[in-house]
Amino acid sequence: MREGGLRAFRADAGHVGRSIAALKLYLTLVVSQDERSAPGDPIVLSYERIAALSGLSDPLICSGKKALLDQGLVATSSERQGRTIVYRLCGPHAATDLALLPHGPRGAERIAALHALTCRKAPNLAVLKLGLLLGAGADAAGLAALDIDSAADLTSLSHVKVVAALAAAQDLGLAAPAGDRMRPADGRLLRLLPLR
């Protein structure tokens, strides 16, 4: 995430739905990890549970899973009875990326913010990319510094789209300003709010 892996998730017409589905699935997996689990421990989820948490349909879960597998962000083992799959978060920083992502109570029935981000709108992809980037750079207190130039480079979004994604993330209750603007002029300090 912190090294530009989000660039692979594209907003052009042929890829936007799959890209959004992949990032929604990834966030669902992160939130579904057991608090006591070690990095790389299995995350066992059924399609039904993923759909309930994220709002994804079965075809979008399949498509998102394939995109995450292709990018090396998750690994899966064979499907179990009841369309349950064992997932493992992978990648060079899987142990630390999003480990501190604040979220609502485990076992929740749905993650409203993910349900609100449909797979049909390219701006929703920008919100997910920015949220993942902020989560990967947050400290233990949930504070993240956002440099607009760096965010644009790491996500392949324009500066305007990064700023619009930040506004949308704030509207969804995913982030809030944590103080005055930082220096340089394009930097902001944000508090990540629980993903609910």
C-alpha positions in Angstrom: 0.0 0.0 0.0 2.7 2.4 1.0 4.8 1.6 -2.1 2.2 2.2 -4.8 0.4 -1.1 -4.9 -2.9 0.8 -5.1 -2.0 1.9 -8.6 -3.0 -1.5 -9.9 -6.6 -0.9 -9.0 -7.9 1.1 -12.0 -10.9 3.4 -12.5 -11.4 2.9 -16.2 -14.7 1.4 -17.3 -13.5 -2.1 -17.7 -11.9 -2.3 -14.3 -13.6 0.0 -11.8 -16.2 -2.6 -10.5 -13.6 -5.3 -10.0 -11.2 -2.8 -8.4 -13.8 -1.5 -5.9 -14.9 -5.1 -5.2 -11.3 -6.1 -4.5 -10.7 -3.2 -2.1 -14.0 -3.7 -0.3 -13.1 -7.4 0.1 -9.7 -6.5 1.4 -11.1 -4.2 4.0 -13.7 -6.8 5.0 -10.8 -9.3 5.6 -8.8 -6.8 7.6 -11.8 -6.0 9.8 -12.6 -9.7 10.2 -9.2 -10.7 11.6 -9.2 -11.9 15.1 -7.7 -9.3 17.4 -5.3 -11.9 18.9 -4.3 -13.3 15.6 -0.7 -13.1 14.3 0.0 -11.7 10.8 -0.7 -14.3 8.2 -3.1 -16.2 10.4 -6.1 -17.6 8.6 -9.3 -15.6 8.2 -12.2 -17.9 7.6 -15.2 -16.3 5.9 -18.2 -17.6 3.9 -19.5 -15.7 0.8 -22.6 -15.1 2.8 -20.7 -13.4 5.6 -18.6 -11.3 3.2 -21.8 -10.2 1.4 -23.5 -9.2 4.6 -20.5 -7.2 5.8 -19.5 -5.5 2.5 -22.6 -5.4 0.4 -20.9 -7.3 -2.4 -22.7 -9.9 -4.6 -21.3 -13.3 -5.1 -19.9 -12.5 -8.6 -18.3 -9.3 -7.2 -16.7 -11.3 -4.3 -15.3 -13.8 -6.9 -14.0 -10.9 -9.1 -12.5 -9.0 -6.1 -10.9 -12.2 -4.8 -9.3 -12.8 -8.2 -7.9 -9.3 -8.3 -6.5 -9.6 -4.8 -4.9 -12.9 -5.7 -3.5 -11.5 -8.9 -1.9 -8.6 -6.9 -0.5 -10.9 -4.3 -2.4 -9.2 -1.5 -4.2 -12.4 -0.3 -3.8 -16.1 -0.5 -6.6 -18.6 -0.2 -6.9 -22.3 0.4 -9.5 -24.5 -1.1 -13.1 -23.7 -0.7 -14.8 -25.5 2.3 -18.3 -26.7 2.8 -20.8 -23.8 2.7 -18.7 -21.8 0.3 -16.4 -20.9 3.1 -12.8 -19.9 2.2 -9.7 -19.5 4.2 -7.9 -16.2 3.4 -4.5 -15.0 4.4 -3.3 -11.4 4.0 -0.1 -11.3 2.1 2.3 -8.8 0.6 5.5 -7.2 1.8 3.8 -5.2 4.6 0.7 -7.3 5.3 1.7 -7.5 9.0 1.8 -3.8 9.5 -0.5 -2.3 6.7 -3.8 -1.7 8.3 -3.0 -3.5 11.5 -4.2 -0.4 13.4 -7.2 0.3 11.2 -9.9 1.4 13.6 -13.2 -0.4 13.1 -16.4 -1.0 14.9 -17.2 -4.1 17.0 -16.1 -7.4 15.6 -19.0 -9.6 14.6 -21.1 -6.7 13.3 -23.8 -7.6 10.9 -22.7 -5.1 8.2 -20.1 -2.4 7.6 -22.3 0.6 6.5 -19.5 2.5 4.9 -18.7 -0.4 2.6 -22.3 -0.8 1.7 -22.4 2.9 0.8 -19.5 2.6 -1.6 -21.1 0.9 -4.6 -19.0 -0.8 -7.3 -20.4 1.3 -10.1 -18.9 4.7 -9.3 -15.3 5.5 -9.9 -15.1 8.1 -7.1 -15.8 5.3 -4.7 -12.6 3.7 -5.8 -10.7 6.8 -4.9 -12.2 6.8 -1.4 -11.2 3.2 -0.9 -7.7 3.8 -2.2 -7.3 6.9 0.0 -8.7 5.0 3.1 -6.3 2.1 2.6 -3.3 4.5 2.1 -4.2 6.4 5.3 -4.7 3.2 7.2 -1.3 1.9 6.2 0.3 5.1 7.4 -1.6 5.6 10.6 0.0 5.5 14.1 -1.3 3.7 17.1 -3.6 6.7 17.9 -5.2 6.5 14.5 -3.5 9.6 13.3 -2.3 9.8 9.7 -0.5 12.5 7.8 -1.8 13.0 4.3 0.5 14.6 1.7 -1.6 15.2 -1.4 1.4 14.9 -3.8 2.5 11.5 -2.3 -1.1 10.3 -2.2 -1.6 11.2 -5.8 1.6 9.4 -6.8 0.9 6.2 -4.7 -2.7 5.9 -5.9 -2.5 7.1 -9.5 -5.2 9.7 -8.7 -5.1 13.3 -9.6 -4.7 15.9 -6.9 -8.3 17.0 -7.4 -9.5 13.4 -7.0 -7.4 12.9 -3.8 -9.0 16.0 -2.3 -12.5 14.9 -3.4 -11.9 11.4 -2.0 -10.8 13.0 1.3 -14.1 15.0 1.4 -16.1 11.9 0.6 -14.3 9.9 3.3 -15.1 12.6 5.8 -18.7 12.6 4.7 -18.9 8.8 5.2 -17.4 9.2 8.7 -14.1 7.4 7.8 -11.8 10.3 8.7 -11.8 13.7 10.4 -9.4 16.5 10.6 -7.1 16.1 13.5 -5.7 19.7 13.6 -4.7 22.6 11.5 -3.0 22.0 8.1 0.5 20.7 8.4 3.4 21.9 6.5 4.0 21.6 3.5 0.9 23.4 2.2 -0.4 20.1 0.6 -0.3 18.2 3.9 -3.1 17.4 6.4 -3.3 15.6 9.7 -6.3 13.2 9.9 -7.8 11.0 12.5 -9.1 7.7 11.1 -12.5 6.9 12.5 -13.8 3.4 13.1 -15.0 1.5 10.0 -18.6 0.7 10.8 
